[in-house]
């Protein structure tokens, strides 16, 4: 609450964070822009200190929708930063999914809860239906969808379901043919393998063929080049052997005139590579989430000491080289600098991640 230089009405002093009435002799106060603001508790004081301008303008009290994708964003490869393009995709050199350049953006929204009854949560400001206390705002992260992870996970699940019977049929036919029923001939088993392995290779494994082709066009061969060639050759050879066994030499044929096929190799390799892609994307997603949480710990303002000795809270983009800042006990260090005078205990969570 701002305290004017002359007369004021004590009944009008209001906590700018939670909206509660507070006395002018409250022990919780904060100086900003040459004015004094009073609060009902230390929690409101700390919240106000992180974004005074936002609370005074009302921006910090309004719910924010999930951030939309930034138009004109630049996408780069984490492994090969020289690869840049204006839309999502995969790197033509290593095949890794491209990421938006710059630090991960923390998508957040504001929700309101009661400090006395944390179970009361709503999207709009108001009062607690249980105790009548004004609800306090808090920033929560909006979970982002990783479209590539969702797609790869779906492809992996489908390929695993289809590849398992292909693997069982192939291994049983080679290692324990007695376990197979007499009605299931080798030719029939090969047709079953073909029907199950084809969607695994051509649909589930399609992203690998695309990345392999990109690597060939850019003349930067990578693991997807090998995967595409290996899986493609195994499946193509098996299809030809199934449909036209007579073109192969007699010494390659079985007693029933069939030729060995490798549908299980193509299907299993595709499934295992998809599993690796899912694990990699999950690990990268968790890493980005941890970085976002650390970035969320950064303070929004710095307390500058003017030439006349007065102090004022300003936004970080207004801090210039050579400015003298005051960091009070328990506060975070807003910018890089050198300690010129004094000593204190500061919040090191941005460096150590302890609060996470």
Buried (B, 14 or more C-beta within 10 A) or exposed (E): BBEEEEEEEEEEBBBBBBBBEBEEEBEBBBBBEEBEBBBBBEBBBBBBBBBBBBBBEEEBBEEBEEEEEEEEBEBBBEEBEEBEEEEBBBBBBBBBBBBBEEEBBBBBBBBBBBBEBEEBEBEEBEBBEEEEBBBBBBBEEEEBEBEBBEBBBEBBBBBBEBBBBBBEBBEBBEEEEEEBEEEBEBBEBBBBBBEBBBBBBBBBBEBBBBBBBBBBEEEBEBBBBEBBBBBBEBBEBBBBBBEEBEEBEEEEBEEEEBBBBBBBBBBBBBBBBBBEBBEBBBEBBEEBBEEBBBEBBBBBBBBBEEEEEEBBBBBEEEBEEEBEBBBEEEBBBBEEBEEEEEEEEBBEBBEEEEEE
